[in-house]
């Protein structure tokens, strides 16, 4: 099980909490113009994980989230739970069966 549980949609999570919980690695391979690294939230996948999306954009965003989590090696059961937690933060949320179908694809 992950060290982070996103079941409370009202709890704010820091980018560091999410990186740790999702076992994401921050890479310094891209040059930046400042000495500070770009926050993880600047990536498309991180925006998809943290954001709230309007009707018509949620399925695409969820597909990005699920794909990224599977790509980093999370177990399908963990991904399914995180996808349901992500969906709970959407307004309005997707149908739970649709969330499961995204996880299965």
N, C-alpha and C positions, 0 to 999 in steps of 0.2 A: 504494500500500500504506500501511497505517496506520503511524504512528510507534510504535505499541505492539503487541506480539504477546503474546497471552494463552495461548500454547501450553504454558507451564509451569504446571500447575495448583497446584503447591506454592509458587510465587512470590507474595508479597503485593504487591498494587498499591495505591498510594494513590489517594484520590479524585481528586487533582489529575492523576495519571498517566492515569487513565481518562477524565477530562474532556478532557484534551489529546488523547489518542489517538482518542477518539470525536468530537472536535470539538464538544463540548457547550459551551453558553454558560450561565454562571451569571447569573441575572437578579436584580436588586435590586428588582424591581417589587412584591414582596410585603412588606408591613410586618412587621417583627419587633419583639419586645419587648426585644431586646438589640442591642448594636452589632455583634455577630458574626453573620455570615451562617450560615444553616442549611447543614450539609454536604450535598453532593450525594447521599450515601447515604440521606438522609431521604426522598427521593422514591421513589415506587413503582417506577418504571423502574430507578432505581439499585439498589434493593434486589433487584430481579429479576436485574440483571446481576451483582451481587456475591454473592448468596446461594446456598445449597445447599438444594434443595427435596426433600421426601419424595415417594414415589410418589403419584400422583394430583394433584400440584400443579406438576410440572415442565413439562408441555406448556403450561399457561397462562402460567407464568413465562417460558418461552422465547418464546412469542408476544409478550409485552410487550417483551422484549429485542429481538427481530427488528423489531417495529414501530417502536420508538424509533430503532434504527439506520437503518432505511430512511427514517424521517421527517426525520432530520438530514442525509440526502443521501449516505449511504455507498453505494458500489457493491455490487450484489448479491453479487459474488464475495467482497468483504471481509466482508459480513454472514454469508455462508455459513461462512467460516473462523472468524469470531468465535463463531458459533453452535456450531460443532463444538468449539471451545476451551471454551466455556461448558459444554457437555455433558460434556466430559471431567472437569470439576470436580464433577459430580453423583455421588451415591452412592445407588443404582446409576445409571449414565448411561442416557439414552434410547437406543433403537435408532437407529443412524446414519441409516437410511432415514426414520425419523419426523422427525428433525432436518431433513433435506433437504426433507421435505414441508411443514414449517412455514415454511421459507424460501421455498418456491415459492408458497405461498398468499397 
